[in-house]
Amino acid sequence: MGKNQQHKMRQAGRGGGGGGDGEEPGTGPDDGMVDAGFHSPAWHAARLAALQPTVQRMSWEDFKKQQEEEKQKLIKEAADEDALTPG
């Protein structure tokens, strides 16, 4: 397939491009016919299920709270260390 034919197919797939090459109306990608994609609907469902996170992530508020607690802990440790060192 030449470059021009590939370009025309991509344009037709997007629903755009020139016209007048003798195609019948209603034979485009959104003509209501069954999608003949490469993967089956079962494959797509399995792929989406695999992409879903299986571990529960903490919320933004919990993350900020954890960061603040760690910061306070480091500040306290630094203060305790300063108090122990003679100076």
PyMOL Python script that loads the backbone (N, CA, C, O; Angstrom):
from pymol import cmd

cmd.read_pdbstr("""\
ATOM      1  N   MET A   1       0.844  -1.167   0.000  1.00  0.00           N
ATOM      2  CA  MET A   1       0.000   0.000   0.000  1.00  0.00           C
ATOM      3  C   MET A   1       0.893   1.234   0.000  1.00  0.00           C
ATOM      4  O   MET A   1       1.846   1.327   0.773  1.00  0.00           O
ATOM      5  N   GLY A   2       0.576   2.159  -0.859  1.00  0.00           N
ATOM      6  CA  GLY A   2       1.388   3.358  -0.974  1.00  0.00           C
ATOM      7  C   GLY A   2       1.082   4.364   0.115  1.00  0.00           C
ATOM      8  O   GLY A   2       0.134   4.218   0.886  1.00  0.00           O
ATOM      9  N   LYS A   3       1.912   5.386   0.152  1.00  0.00           N
ATOM     10  CA  LYS A   3       1.761   6.409   1.183  1.00  0.00           C
ATOM     11  C   LYS A   3       0.400   7.107   1.086  1.00  0.00           C
ATOM     12  O   LYS A   3      -0.239   7.377   2.103  1.00  0.00           O
ATOM     13  N   ASN A   4      -0.032   7.392  -0.128  1.00  0.00           N
ATOM     14  CA  ASN A   4      -1.284   8.108  -0.311  1.00  0.00           C
ATOM     15  C   ASN A   4      -2.464   7.261   0.155  1.00  0.00           C
ATOM     16  O   ASN A   4      -3.399   7.787   0.758  1.00  0.00           O
ATOM     17  N   GLN A   5      -2.433   5.961  -0.116  1.00  0.00           N
ATOM     18  CA  GLN A   5      -3.532   5.093   0.299  1.00  0.00           C
ATOM     19  C   GLN A   5      -3.594   4.993   1.821  1.00  0.00           C
ATOM     20  O   GLN A   5      -4.681   5.011   2.397  1.00  0.00           O
ATOM     21  N   GLN A   6      -2.453   4.887   2.468  1.00  0.00           N
ATOM     22  CA  GLN A   6      -2.439   4.821   3.927  1.00  0.00           C
ATOM     23  C   GLN A   6      -2.984   6.111   4.517  1.00  0.00           C
ATOM     24  O   GLN A   6      -3.739   6.091   5.489  1.00  0.00           O
ATOM     25  N   HIS A   7      -2.595   7.233   3.922  1.00  0.00           N
ATOM     26  CA  HIS A   7      -3.077   8.522   4.413  1.00  0.00           C
ATOM     27  C   HIS A   7      -4.589   8.622   4.254  1.00  0.00           C
ATOM     28  O   HIS A   7      -5.279   9.088   5.161  1.00  0.00           O
ATOM     29  N   LYS A   8      -5.105   8.192   3.118  1.00  0.00           N
ATOM     30  CA  LYS A   8      -6.545   8.240   2.896  1.00  0.00           C
ATOM     31  C   LYS A   8      -7.295   7.353   3.894  1.00  0.00           C
ATOM     32  O   LYS A   8      -8.378   7.714   4.356  1.00  0.00           O
ATOM     33  N   MET A   9      -6.719   6.199   4.226  1.00  0.00           N
ATOM     34  CA  MET A   9      -7.372   5.310   5.180  1.00  0.00           C
ATOM     35  C   MET A   9      -7.397   5.932   6.577  1.00  0.00           C
ATOM     36  O   MET A   9      -8.394   5.828   7.292  1.00  0.00           O
ATOM     37  N   ARG A  10      -6.291   6.579   6.959  1.00  0.00           N
ATOM     38  CA  ARG A  10      -6.265   7.234   8.259  1.00  0.00           C
ATOM     39  C   ARG A  10      -7.271   8.379   8.306  1.00  0.00           C
ATOM     40  O   ARG A  10      -7.958   8.566   9.310  1.00  0.00           O
ATOM     41  N   GLN A  11      -7.354   9.138   7.231  1.00  0.00           N
ATOM     42  CA  GLN A  11      -8.313  10.235   7.184  1.00  0.00           C
ATOM     43  C   GLN A  11      -9.736   9.707   7.268  1.00  0.00           C
ATOM     44  O   GLN A  11     -10.568  10.275   7.975  1.00  0.00           O
ATOM     45  N   ALA A  12     -10.021   8.632   6.558  1.00  0.00           N
ATOM     46  CA  ALA A  12     -11.360   8.057   6.584  1.00  0.00           C
ATOM     47  C   ALA A  12     -11.676   7.513   7.973  1.00  0.00           C
ATOM     48  O   ALA A  12     -12.820   7.590   8.423  1.00  0.00           O
ATOM     49  N   GLY A  13     -10.674   6.963   8.655  1.00  0.00           N
ATOM     50  CA  GLY A  13     -10.871   6.446   9.998  1.00  0.00           C
ATOM     51  C   GLY A  13     -11.221   7.535  10.987  1.00  0.00           C
ATOM     52  O   GLY A  13     -11.935   7.292  11.960  1.00  0.00           O
ATOM     53  N   ARG A  14     -10.721   8.736  10.745  1.00  0.00           N
ATOM     54  CA  ARG A  14     -11.028   9.871  11.615  1.00  0.00           C
ATOM     55  C   ARG A  14     -12.319  10.559  11.205  1.00  0.00           C
ATOM     56  O   ARG A  14     -12.806  11.446  11.905  1.00  0.00           O
ATOM     57  N   GLY A  15     -12.866  10.155  10.082  1.00  0.00           N
ATOM     58  CA  GLY A  15     -14.099  10.773   9.619  1.00  0.00           C
ATOM     59  C   GLY A  15     -13.870  12.040   8.833  1.00  0.00           C
ATOM     60  O   GLY A  15     -14.812  12.794   8.592  1.00  0.00           O
ATOM     61  N   GLY A  16     -12.656  12.288   8.433  1.00  0.00           N
ATOM     62  CA  GLY A  16     -12.366  13.515   7.701  1.00  0.00           C
ATOM     63  C   GLY A  16     -11.772  13.201   6.355  1.00  0.00           C
ATOM     64  O   GLY A  16     -11.983  12.125   5.795  1.00  0.00           O
ATOM     65  N   GLY A  17     -11.046  14.131   5.856  1.00  0.00           N
ATOM     66  CA  GLY A  17     -10.357  13.930   4.587  1.00  0.00           C
ATOM     67  C   GLY A  17     -11.202  14.375   3.413  1.00  0.00           C
ATOM     68  O   GLY A  17     -12.338  14.824   3.561  1.00  0.00           O
ATOM     69  N   GLY A  18     -10.617  14.237   2.265  1.00  0.00           N
ATOM     70  CA  GLY A  18     -11.305  14.612   1.040  1.00  0.00           C
ATOM     71  C   GLY A  18     -12.396  13.614   0.727  1.00  0.00           C
ATOM     72  O   GLY A  18     -12.670  12.708   1.515  1.00  0.00           O
ATOM     73  N   GLY A  19     -12.982  13.773  -0.362  1.00  0.00           N
ATOM     74  CA  GLY A  19     -14.025  12.830  -0.752  1.00  0.00           C
ATOM     75  C   GLY A  19     -13.953  12.642  -2.246  1.00  0.00           C
ATOM     76  O   GLY A  19     -12.963  12.988  -2.890  1.00  0.00           O
ATOM     77  N   GLY A  20     -14.999  12.098  -2.774  1.00  0.00           N
ATOM     78  CA  GLY A  20     -15.088  11.985  -4.208  1.00  0.00           C
ATOM     79  C   GLY A  20     -14.291  10.842  -4.801  1.00  0.00           C
ATOM     80  O   GLY A  20     -13.995  10.867  -5.996  1.00  0.00           O
ATOM     81  N   ASP A  21     -13.932   9.844  -4.015  1.00  0.00           N
ATOM     82  CA  ASP A  21     -13.222   8.732  -4.614  1.00  0.00           C
ATOM     83  C   ASP A  21     -14.160   7.571  -4.889  1.00  0.00           C
ATOM     84  O   ASP A  21     -13.717   6.436  -5.063  1.00  0.00           O
ATOM     85  N   GLY A  22     -15.470   7.857  -4.928  1.00  0.00           N
ATOM     86  CA  GLY A  22     -16.438   6.853  -5.321  1.00  0.00           C
ATOM     87  C   GLY A  22     -16.987   6.025  -4.174  1.00  0.00           C
ATOM     88  O   GLY A  22     -17.702   5.054  -4.422  1.00  0.00           O
ATOM     89  N   GLU A  23     -16.684   6.367  -2.927  1.00  0.00           N
ATOM     90  CA  GLU A  23     -17.227   5.601  -1.815  1.00  0.00           C
ATOM     91  C   GLU A  23     -18.707   5.905  -1.661  1.00  0.00           C
ATOM     92  O   GLU A  23     -19.161   7.028  -1.877  1.00  0.00           O
ATOM     93  N   GLU A  24     -19.437   4.880  -1.285  1.00  0.00           N
ATOM     94  CA  GLU A  24     -20.858   5.068  -1.059  1.00  0.00           C
ATOM     95  C   GLU A  24     -21.065   5.733   0.292  1.00  0.00           C
ATOM     96  O   GLU A  24     -20.309   5.461   1.225  1.00  0.00           O
ATOM     97  N   PRO A  25     -22.059   6.592   0.424  1.00  0.00           N
ATOM     98  CA  PRO A  25     -22.320   7.183   1.734  1.00  0.00           C
ATOM     99  C   PRO A  25     -22.806   6.105   2.700  1.00  0.00           C
ATOM    100  O   PRO A  25     -23.523   5.184   2.306  1.00  0.00           O
ATOM    101  N   GLY A  26     -22.414   6.226   3.949  1.00  0.00           N
ATOM    102  CA  GLY A  26     -22.836   5.249   4.940  1.00  0.00           C
ATOM    103  C   GLY A  26     -21.887   4.075   5.069  1.00  0.00           C
ATOM    104  O   GLY A  26     -22.189   3.125   5.792  1.00  0.00           O
ATOM    105  N   THR A  27     -20.755   4.108   4.395  1.00  0.00           N
ATOM    106  CA  THR A  27     -19.804   3.001   4.524  1.00  0.00           C
ATOM    107  C   THR A  27     -18.593   3.416   5.341  1.00  0.00           C
ATOM    108  O   THR A  27     -17.571   2.730   5.323  1.00  0.00           O
ATOM    109  N   GLY A  28     -18.691   4.519   6.050  1.00  0.00           N
ATOM    110  CA  GLY A  28     -17.579   5.007   6.854  1.00  0.00           C
ATOM    111  C   GLY A  28     -17.479   4.281   8.182  1.00  0.00           C
ATOM    112  O   GLY A  28     -18.164   3.284   8.410  1.00  0.00           O
ATOM    113  N   PRO A  29     -16.624   4.788   9.054  1.00  0.00           N
ATOM    114  CA  PRO A  29     -16.401   4.111  10.326  1.00  0.00           C
ATOM    115  C   PRO A  29     -17.593   4.179  11.280  1.00  0.00           C
ATOM    116  O   PRO A  29     -17.697   3.346  12.180  1.00  0.00           O
ATOM    117  N   ASP A  30     -18.496   5.150  11.105  1.00  0.00           N
ATOM    118  CA  ASP A  30     -19.628   5.273  12.013  1.00  0.00           C
ATOM    119  C   ASP A  30     -20.942   4.982  11.293  1.00  0.00           C
ATOM    120  O   ASP A  30     -21.914   5.724  11.435  1.00  0.00           O
ATOM    121  N   ASP A  31     -20.964   3.903  10.523  1.00  0.00           N
ATOM    122  CA  ASP A  31     -22.157   3.554   9.767  1.00  0.00           C
ATOM    123  C   ASP A  31     -23.091   2.641  10.540  1.00  0.00           C
ATOM    124  O   ASP A  31     -24.077   2.163   9.979  1.00  0.00           O
ATOM    125  N   GLY A  32     -22.807   2.383  11.823  1.00  0.00           N
ATOM    126  CA  GLY A  32     -23.665   1.552  12.644  1.00  0.00           C
ATOM    127  C   GLY A  32     -23.352   0.074  12.550  1.00  0.00           C
ATOM    128  O   GLY A  32     -24.033  -0.741  13.171  1.00  0.00           O
ATOM    129  N   MET A  33     -22.351  -0.280  11.798  1.00  0.00           N
ATOM    130  CA  MET A  33     -21.995  -1.689  11.678  1.00  0.00           C
ATOM    131  C   MET A  33     -21.160  -2.114  12.886  1.00  0.00           C
ATOM    132  O   MET A  33     -20.717  -1.277  13.673  1.00  0.00           O
ATOM    133  N   VAL A  34     -20.954  -3.405  13.019  1.00  0.00           N
ATOM    134  CA  VAL A  34     -20.194  -3.961  14.138  1.00  0.00           C
ATOM    135  C   VAL A  34     -18.742  -3.522  14.024  1.00  0.00           C
ATOM    136  O   VAL A  34     -18.162  -3.521  12.939  1.00  0.00           O
ATOM    137  N   ASP A  35     -18.160  -3.145  15.171  1.00  0.00           N
ATOM    138  CA  ASP A  35     -16.756  -2.764  15.202  1.00  0.00           C
ATOM    139  C   ASP A  35     -15.906  -3.996  14.964  1.00  0.00           C
ATOM    140  O   ASP A  35     -16.025  -4.988  15.683  1.00  0.00           O
ATOM    141  N   ALA A  36     -15.058  -3.934  13.969  1.00  0.00           N
ATOM    142  CA  ALA A  36     -14.200  -5.066  13.637  1.00  0.00           C
ATOM    143  C   ALA A  36     -12.785  -4.770  14.085  1.00  0.00           C
ATOM    144  O   ALA A  36     -11.840  -4.913  13.309  1.00  0.00           O
ATOM    145  N   GLY A  37     -12.634  -4.354  15.341  1.00  0.00           N
ATOM    146  CA  GLY A  37     -11.318  -4.055  15.881  1.00  0.00           C
ATOM    147  C   GLY A  37     -10.476  -5.315  16.007  1.00  0.00           C
ATOM    148  O   GLY A  37     -10.969  -6.429  15.826  1.00  0.00           O
ATOM    149  N   PHE A  38      -9.225  -5.129  16.314  1.00  0.00           N
ATOM    150  CA  PHE A  38      -8.301  -6.252  16.380  1.00  0.00           C
ATOM    151  C   PHE A  38      -8.591  -7.143  17.582  1.00  0.00           C
ATOM    152  O   PHE A  38      -8.489  -8.366  17.482  1.00  0.00           O
ATOM    153  N   HIS A  39      -8.952  -6.545  18.719  1.00  0.00           N
ATOM    154  CA  HIS A  39      -9.168  -7.318  19.934  1.00  0.00           C
ATOM    155  C   HIS A  39     -10.659  -7.507  20.204  1.00  0.00           C
ATOM    156  O   HIS A  39     -11.489  -6.669  19.850  1.00  0.00           O
ATOM    157  N   SER A  40     -10.965  -8.624  20.835  1.00  0.00           N
ATOM    158  CA  SER A  40     -12.356  -8.934  21.149  1.00  0.00           C
ATOM    159  C   SER A  40     -12.817  -8.126  22.364  1.00  0.00           C
ATOM    160  O   SER A  40     -11.992  -7.619  23.124  1.00  0.00           O
ATOM    161  N   PRO A  41     -14.132  -8.006  22.544  1.00  0.00           N
ATOM    162  CA  PRO A  41     -14.636  -7.310  23.740  1.00  0.00           C
ATOM    163  C   PRO A  41     -14.176  -7.981  25.036  1.00  0.00           C
ATOM    164  O   PRO A  41     -13.954  -7.297  26.036  1.00  0.00           O
ATOM    165  N   ALA A  42     -14.030  -9.306  25.034  1.00  0.00           N
ATOM    166  CA  ALA A  42     -13.551 -10.002  26.227  1.00  0.00           C
ATOM    167  C   ALA A  42     -12.111  -9.596  26.530  1.00  0.00           C
ATOM    168  O   ALA A  42     -11.747  -9.433  27.694  1.00  0.00           O
ATOM    169  N   TRP A  43     -11.296  -9.433  25.497  1.00  0.00           N
ATOM    170  CA  TRP A  43      -9.910  -9.014  25.706  1.00  0.00           C
ATOM    171  C   TRP A  43      -9.872  -7.618  26.309  1.00  0.00           C
ATOM    172  O   TRP A  43      -9.118  -7.360  27.247  1.00  0.00           O
ATOM    173  N   HIS A  44     -10.693  -6.714  25.765  1.00  0.00           N
ATOM    174  CA  HIS A  44     -10.733  -5.347  26.283  1.00  0.00           C
ATOM    175  C   HIS A  44     -11.170  -5.330  27.744  1.00  0.00           C
ATOM    176  O   HIS A  44     -10.613  -4.583  28.547  1.00  0.00           O
ATOM    177  N   ALA A  45     -12.171  -6.152  28.097  1.00  0.00           N
ATOM    178  CA  ALA A  45     -12.633  -6.210  29.483  1.00  0.00           C
ATOM    179  C   ALA A  45     -11.524  -6.714  30.397  1.00  0.00           C
ATOM    180  O   ALA A  45     -11.329  -6.179  31.488  1.00  0.00           O
ATOM    181  N   ALA A  46     -10.802  -7.732  29.962  1.00  0.00           N
ATOM    182  CA  ALA A  46      -9.708  -8.259  30.762  1.00  0.00           C
ATOM    183  C   ALA A  46      -8.593  -7.227  30.898  1.00  0.00           C
ATOM    184  O   ALA A  46      -7.996  -7.098  31.966  1.00  0.00           O
ATOM    185  N   ARG A  47      -8.311  -6.498  29.831  1.00  0.00           N
ATOM    186  CA  ARG A  47      -7.262  -5.485  29.862  1.00  0.00           C
ATOM    187  C   ARG A  47      -7.618  -4.363  30.841  1.00  0.00           C
ATOM    188  O   ARG A  47      -6.774  -3.924  31.622  1.00  0.00           O
ATOM    189  N   LEU A  48      -8.863  -3.906  30.794  1.00  0.00           N
ATOM    190  CA  LEU A  48      -9.300  -2.860  31.714  1.00  0.00           C
ATOM    191  C   LEU A  48      -9.258  -3.345  33.155  1.00  0.00           C
ATOM    192  O   LEU A  48      -8.893  -2.587  34.053  1.00  0.00           O
ATOM    193  N   ALA A  49      -9.631  -4.605  33.383  1.00  0.00           N
ATOM    194  CA  ALA A  49      -9.581  -5.157  34.737  1.00  0.00           C
ATOM    195  C   ALA A  49      -8.144  -5.230  35.228  1.00  0.00           C
ATOM    196  O   ALA A  49      -7.880  -5.002  36.409  1.00  0.00           O
ATOM    197  N   ALA A  50      -7.211  -5.545  34.332  1.00  0.00           N
ATOM    198  CA  ALA A  50      -5.804  -5.632  34.719  1.00  0.00           C
ATOM    199  C   ALA A  50      -5.231  -4.245  35.026  1.00  0.00           C
ATOM    200  O   ALA A  50      -4.312  -4.123  35.836  1.00  0.00           O
ATOM    201  N   LEU A  51      -5.762  -3.211  34.390  1.00  0.00           N
ATOM    202  CA  LEU A  51      -5.263  -1.865  34.613  1.00  0.00           C
ATOM    203  C   LEU A  51      -5.800  -1.244  35.898  1.00  0.00           C
ATOM    204  O   LEU A  51      -5.234  -0.275  36.403  1.00  0.00           O
ATOM    205  N   GLN A  52      -6.882  -1.793  36.425  1.00  0.00           N
ATOM    206  CA  GLN A  52      -7.451  -1.253  37.655  1.00  0.00           C
ATOM    207  C   GLN A  52      -6.513  -1.545  38.815  1.00  0.00           C
ATOM    208  O   GLN A  52      -5.970  -2.646  38.911  1.00  0.00           O
ATOM    209  N   PRO A  53      -6.318  -0.583  39.687  1.00  0.00           N
ATOM    210  CA  PRO A  53      -5.414  -0.817  40.816  1.00  0.00           C
ATOM    211  C   PRO A  53      -6.003  -1.850  41.776  1.00  0.00           C
ATOM    212  O   PRO A  53      -7.189  -1.813  42.104  1.00  0.00           O
ATOM    213  N   THR A  54      -5.151  -2.766  42.216  1.00  0.00           N
ATOM    214  CA  THR A  54      -5.617  -3.796  43.141  1.00  0.00           C
ATOM    215  C   THR A  54      -5.350  -3.407  44.584  1.00  0.00           C
ATOM    216  O   THR A  54      -5.983  -3.934  45.499  1.00  0.00           O
ATOM    217  N   VAL A  55      -4.421  -2.495  44.792  1.00  0.00           N
ATOM    218  CA  VAL A  55      -4.141  -2.038  46.153  1.00  0.00           C
ATOM    219  C   VAL A  55      -4.857  -0.717  46.379  1.00  0.00           C
ATOM    220  O   VAL A  55      -5.010   0.092  45.464  1.00  0.00           O
ATOM    221  N   GLN A  56      -5.286  -0.522  47.597  1.00  0.00           N
ATOM    222  CA  GLN A  56      -5.997   0.708  47.918  1.00  0.00           C
ATOM    223  C   GLN A  56      -4.991   1.813  48.209  1.00  0.00           C
ATOM    224  O   GLN A  56      -4.116   1.658  49.061  1.00  0.00           O
ATOM    225  N   ARG A  57      -5.117   2.913  47.506  1.00  0.00           N
ATOM    226  CA  ARG A  57      -4.227   4.053  47.727  1.00  0.00           C
ATOM    227  C   ARG A  57      -4.823   4.954  48.794  1.00  0.00           C
ATOM    228  O   ARG A  57      -6.042   5.051  48.938  1.00  0.00           O
ATOM    229  N   MET A  58      -3.942   5.610  49.539  1.00  0.00           N
ATOM    230  CA  MET A  58      -4.420   6.536  50.555  1.00  0.00           C
ATOM    231  C   MET A  58      -4.906   7.826  49.901  1.00  0.00           C
ATOM    232  O   MET A  58      -4.461   8.205  48.817  1.00  0.00           O
ATOM    233  N   SER A  59      -5.817   8.477  50.583  1.00  0.00           N
ATOM    234  CA  SER A  59      -6.357   9.724  50.054  1.00  0.00           C
ATOM    235  C   SER A  59      -5.316  10.835  50.192  1.00  0.00           C
ATOM    236  O   SER A  59      -4.313  10.680  50.888  1.00  0.00           O
ATOM    237  N   TRP A  60      -5.572  11.948  49.523  1.00  0.00           N
ATOM    238  CA  TRP A  60      -4.660  13.083  49.562  1.00  0.00           C
ATOM    239  C   TRP A  60      -4.565  13.644  50.979  1.00  0.00           C
ATOM    240  O   TRP A  60      -3.487  14.031  51.431  1.00  0.00           O
ATOM    241  N   GLU A  61      -5.698  13.685  51.672  1.00  0.00           N
ATOM    242  CA  GLU A  61      -5.695  14.202  53.034  1.00  0.00           C
ATOM    243  C   GLU A  61      -4.863  13.310  53.955  1.00  0.00           C
ATOM    244  O   GLU A  61      -4.104  13.805  54.788  1.00  0.00           O
ATOM    245  N   ASP A  62      -5.011  11.984  53.799  1.00  0.00           N
ATOM    246  CA  ASP A  62      -4.211  11.061  54.615  1.00  0.00           C
ATOM    247  C   ASP A  62      -2.720  11.211  54.303  1.00  0.00           C
ATOM    248  O   ASP A  62      -1.885  11.151  55.206  1.00  0.00           O
ATOM    249  N   PHE A  63      -2.390  11.404  53.031  1.00  0.00           N
ATOM    250  CA  PHE A  63      -0.992  11.580  52.640  1.00  0.00           C
ATOM    251  C   PHE A  63      -0.412  12.843  53.272  1.00  0.00           C
ATOM    252  O   PHE A  63       0.691  12.819  53.818  1.00  0.00           O
ATOM    253  N   LYS A  64      -1.162  13.954  53.195  1.00  0.00           N
ATOM    254  CA  LYS A  64      -0.689  15.202  53.799  1.00  0.00           C
ATOM    255  C   LYS A  64      -0.514  15.036  55.304  1.00  0.00           C
ATOM    256  O   LYS A  64       0.450  15.542  55.879  1.00  0.00           O
ATOM    257  N   LYS A  65      -1.446  14.327  55.946  1.00  0.00           N
ATOM    258  CA  LYS A  65      -1.363  14.091  57.385  1.00  0.00           C
ATOM    259  C   LYS A  65      -0.113  13.275  57.721  1.00  0.00           C
ATOM    260  O   LYS A  65       0.592  13.579  58.684  1.00  0.00           O
ATOM    261  N   GLN A  66       0.157  12.245  56.927  1.00  0.00           N
ATOM    262  CA  GLN A  66       1.342  11.412  57.143  1.00  0.00           C
ATOM    263  C   GLN A  66       2.616  12.231  56.961  1.00  0.00           C
ATOM    264  O   GLN A  66       3.553  12.102  57.750  1.00  0.00           O
ATOM    265  N   GLN A  67       2.658  13.066  55.936  1.00  0.00           N
ATOM    266  CA  GLN A  67       3.832  13.902  55.703  1.00  0.00           C
ATOM    267  C   GLN A  67       4.053  14.872  56.860  1.00  0.00           C
ATOM    268  O   GLN A  67       5.187  15.088  57.286  1.00  0.00           O
ATOM    269  N   GLU A  68       2.976  15.451  57.364  1.00  0.00           N
ATOM    270  CA  GLU A  68       3.086  16.385  58.487  1.00  0.00           C
ATOM    271  C   GLU A  68       3.590  15.669  59.733  1.00  0.00           C
ATOM    272  O   GLU A  68       4.420  16.204  60.468  1.00  0.00           O
ATOM    273  N   GLU A  69       3.083  14.444  59.975  1.00  0.00           N
ATOM    274  CA  GLU A  69       3.553  13.669  61.133  1.00  0.00           C
ATOM    275  C   GLU A  69       5.039  13.350  61.011  1.00  0.00           C
ATOM    276  O   GLU A  69       5.775  13.458  61.992  1.00  0.00           O
ATOM    277  N   GLU A  70       5.485  12.964  59.833  1.00  0.00           N
ATOM    278  CA  GLU A  70       6.903  12.671  59.621  1.00  0.00           C
ATOM    279  C   GLU A  70       7.763  13.919  59.816  1.00  0.00           C
ATOM    280  O   GLU A  70       8.861  13.852  60.369  1.00  0.00           O
ATOM    281  N   LYS A  71       7.248  15.052  59.354  1.00  0.00           N
ATOM    282  CA  LYS A  71       7.975  16.310  59.513  1.00  0.00           C
ATOM    283  C   LYS A  71       8.107  16.666  60.993  1.00  0.00           C
ATOM    284  O   LYS A  71       9.181  17.058  61.449  1.00  0.00           O
ATOM    285  N   GLN A  72       7.015  16.530  61.736  1.00  0.00           N
ATOM    286  CA  GLN A  72       7.051  16.823  63.169  1.00  0.00           C
ATOM    287  C   GLN A  72       7.990  15.867  63.901  1.00  0.00           C
ATOM    288  O   GLN A  72       8.691  16.269  64.830  1.00  0.00           O
ATOM    289  N   LYS A  73       8.003  14.606  63.483  1.00  0.00           N
ATOM    290  CA  LYS A  73       8.888  13.619  64.101  1.00  0.00           C
ATOM    291  C   LYS A  73      10.354  13.994  63.869  1.00  0.00           C
ATOM    292  O   LYS A  73      11.172  13.906  64.785  1.00  0.00           O
ATOM    293  N   LEU A  74      10.683  14.410  62.647  1.00  0.00           N
ATOM    294  CA  LEU A  74      12.057  14.816  62.344  1.00  0.00           C
ATOM    295  C   LEU A  74      12.463  16.065  63.130  1.00  0.00           C
ATOM    296  O   LEU A  74      13.593  16.172  63.607  1.00  0.00           O
ATOM    297  N   ILE A  75      11.535  16.996  63.256  1.00  0.00           N
ATOM    298  CA  ILE A  75      11.814  18.211  64.027  1.00  0.00           C
ATOM    299  C   ILE A  75      12.065  17.857  65.486  1.00  0.00           C
ATOM    300  O   ILE A  75      12.985  18.390  66.107  1.00  0.00           O
ATOM    301  N   LYS A  76      11.242  16.951  66.040  1.00  0.00           N
ATOM    302  CA  LYS A  76      11.410  16.545  67.429  1.00  0.00           C
ATOM    303  C   LYS A  76      12.743  15.831  67.631  1.00  0.00           C
ATOM    304  O   LYS A  76      13.434  16.076  68.620  1.00  0.00           O
ATOM    305  N   GLU A  77      13.110  14.943  66.693  1.00  0.00           N
ATOM    306  CA  GLU A  77      14.375  14.237  66.795  1.00  0.00           C
ATOM    307  C   GLU A  77      15.553  15.208  66.725  1.00  0.00           C
ATOM    308  O   GLU A  77      16.531  15.054  67.458  1.00  0.00           O
ATOM    309  N   ALA A  78      15.462  16.192  65.858  1.00  0.00           N
ATOM    310  CA  ALA A  78      16.535  17.185  65.731  1.00  0.00           C
ATOM    311  C   ALA A  78      16.639  18.008  67.018  1.00  0.00           C
ATOM    312  O   ALA A  78      17.743  18.337  67.453  1.00  0.00           O
ATOM    313  N   ALA A  79      15.511  18.338  67.620  1.00  0.00           N
ATOM    314  CA  ALA A  79      15.506  19.102  68.863  1.00  0.00           C
ATOM    315  C   ALA A  79      16.095  18.275  70.009  1.00  0.00           C
ATOM    316  O   ALA A  79      16.863  18.789  70.823  1.00  0.00           O
ATOM    317  N   ASP A  80      15.731  16.993  70.065  1.00  0.00           N
ATOM    318  CA  ASP A  80      16.285  16.113  71.102  1.00  0.00           C
ATOM    319  C   ASP A  80      17.798  15.954  70.926  1.00  0.00           C
ATOM    320  O   ASP A  80      18.539  15.930  71.909  1.00  0.00           O
ATOM    321  N   GLU A  81      18.246  15.848  69.704  1.00  0.00           N
ATOM    322  CA  GLU A  81      19.669  15.696  69.425  1.00  0.00           C
ATOM    323  C   GLU A  81      20.424  16.967  69.831  1.00  0.00           C
ATOM    324  O   GLU A  81      21.517  16.893  70.393  1.00  0.00           O
ATOM    325  N   ASP A  82      19.842  18.116  69.545  1.00  0.00           N
ATOM    326  CA  ASP A  82      20.470  19.382  69.933  1.00  0.00           C
ATOM    327  C   ASP A  82      20.532  19.535  71.446  1.00  0.00           C
ATOM    328  O   ASP A  82      21.485  20.102  71.982  1.00  0.00           O
ATOM    329  N   ALA A  83      19.512  19.027  72.130  1.00  0.00           N
ATOM    330  CA  ALA A  83      19.489  19.137  73.586  1.00  0.00           C
ATOM    331  C   ALA A  83      20.528  18.226  74.230  1.00  0.00           C
ATOM    332  O   ALA A  83      21.043  18.538  75.304  1.00  0.00           O
ATOM    333  N   LEU A  84      20.841  17.105  73.588  1.00  0.00           N
ATOM    334  CA  LEU A  84      21.801  16.166  74.144  1.00  0.00           C
ATOM    335  C   LEU A  84      23.249  16.582  73.906  1.00  0.00           C
ATOM    336  O   LEU A  84      24.123  16.237  74.702  1.00  0.00           O
ATOM    337  N   THR A  85      23.513  17.296  72.856  1.00  0.00           N
ATOM    338  CA  THR A  85      24.879  17.690  72.550  1.00  0.00           C
ATOM    339  C   THR A  85      25.263  18.926  73.368  1.00  0.00           C
ATOM    340  O   THR A  85      24.538  19.921  73.378  1.00  0.00           O
ATOM    341  N   PRO A  86      26.387  18.857  74.040  1.00  0.00           N
ATOM    342  CA  PRO A  86      26.805  20.034  74.800  1.00  0.00           C
ATOM    343  C   PRO A  86      27.254  21.137  73.846  1.00  0.00           C
ATOM    344  O   PRO A  86      27.920  20.891  72.841  1.00  0.00           O
ATOM    345  N   GLY A  87      26.886  22.297  74.180  1.00  0.00           N
ATOM    346  CA  GLY A  87      27.297  23.282  73.235  1.00  0.00           C
ATOM    347  C   GLY A  87      27.332  24.647  73.675  1.00  0.00           C
ATOM    348  O   GLY A  87      27.679  25.537  72.898  1.00  0.00           O
TER     349      GLY A  87
END
""", "prot")
cmd.dss("prot")
cmd.show_as("cartoon", "prot")
cmd.util.cbc("prot")
cmd.orient("prot")
